[in-house]
Amino acid sequence: MIFELCTDALEGAKIAKVYGAKRIELCSALSVGGLTPSPALTAQCAAIKAVETHVMIRPREGDFVYSANNIEVMLKDIQLQAEAGAKGVVFGCLTSDNTIDIQQNITLVEEARKCGLECTFHRAFDFVASPMEALESLINIGFNRILTSGGKPTADAGMEQIKQMVEKAKGEIEIMAGSGVNSSNALALASTGILALHFTSHHATAYELGMGVSNTPNPEKIQSITALFS
């Protein structure tokens, strides 16, 4: 099983290395589902060579329907993250009726490929109206993997759709389960045939006066999950 730790800090990358995670998904603003982190932070995490750094490319919170200006920002962010040492990028573009925006995703994937980066389609997938049709589109566009909770708030609740996705993908794209993954459901999720598990490992503390949420690494959580597969 491949483990991917979602983190917003260098400390998360260090923990990922200790417990054998293959990669991190590096974000800022985890409280809103993750936004693009600074290239400086990417460079720090990428310096930990035993763990791949895959970077969220999401310029704003909210939906996944992007303007032409948003796409220009995302293209530049892909370039900057590649220069900082990222191994991959994580993004997803939808239309206003919750289908895959084919052209926008092609544009971003092509840029990522020029930069030598892998591409993950993130949980925008869980908003699509026709997941199996969307799966085919993402294979054709050339994504390496899909991060999904099976269209439900948690991967545990979406397990049946995740299993169907694995069967339909036939190894042409990696299906990675994420959202609510923990030691009590990791083995059940693995039984769907997925190749990877995605989860956070931190304690969140909210600050007063609207200053947001601070995340403190929680090694016990990643250890409790990875130990199940050792």
PyMOL commands that set and color helices and strands:
alter all, ss='L'
color gray80, all
select helices_A, chain A and resi 10-18+30-32+39-46+68-83+102-114+123-127+131-141+159-169+186-190+219-229
alter helices_A, ss='H'
color red, helices_A
select strands_A, chain A and resi 2-7+23-26+52-56+88-91+118-121+145-148+174-178+196-200+202-206+213-217
alter strands_A, ss='S'
color yellow, strands_A
deselect
rebuild
show_as cartoon
